[in-house]
Amino acid sequence: MQVTRWLSLAATLALPARVTAQAPAYTAGVLERARFSETVGGTLQSTFAAARRTETVGRDGILSVRAAPDSGGLVIEAWYDSLAVVREGPEGRFTPDAAGIVGGRYRGTLTPDGVYTSSVVPFVPAALRDIFDLSRLLLHFFPRLPPGPLAPGADWTDAAGLTIWRLADSSAPGGPVRRYRWIRRAAWDEGVGSADSTVVVHRTEREDGTLRWSAAAGPVGWTRRIVAGVELADGGGRSELTQEVRVRRLPAAP
């Protein structure tokens, strides 16, 4: 009987360990010394009174990130190592000098599931502010993550209109890569000051994205498509900005 018990115990110990699924999370280990190549292309269409206007905008940059543990997640410091911005419309092509923001620091905190809170933003020259609101860059730079593990095919939804699915994994030289897809829908009204009055505008946002995540390295890259609309409540005009964003993880700086 004793021999049987020992054989049973030995057989149990010889079984492969059961792997517990883990949720992806932003940690100091996956973001420390991270560098990302970001490419954004957009089309702005607006109609006010009888005037219609179409413009295109774009930017290409390399963003460096440093991360340190914090009680609520991470303390983040980020800056552009390089940046080029362009705007093209009926008046022609405009490429403002972006040197004024290169090296300027963004600082804030990032939760493990990707909620960023800003504390410091760099100075953004007026010529760049007219094209992109770069002071808000990190508020939506990192994709949101599910708060718990998801099996392939499963999804998670929050109360604010965000749904995240886990897709089938893909393979890469460094090992398996998890793939996630998300959609986000939002709509709200807000008052905008104009001269001595307040104009009510209706805003909408639609976002679709996909994320590739390595268990060892964290975010490998992601794409997102954002459609943001603004419409005056009195019917006086509307505009819609469609942006295609592509981010790719680069090797860490030496």
Secondary structure, DSSP 8 states (H G I E B T S, - for coil): -HHHHHHHHHHHHHS------------HHHHTTEEEEEEEEEEEEEEETTEEEEEEEEEEEEEEEEEEEETTEEEEEEEEEEEEEEEEETTEEE----TTTTT--EEEEE-TTS-EEEEE-----HHHHTT--GGGGGGTTS----SS---TT-EEE-TTSEEEEE---B--TTS-EEEEEEEEEEEEEEEEEETTEEEEEEEEEEEEEEEEEETTTEEEEEEEEEEEEEEETTSSEEEEEEEEEEEEEE----
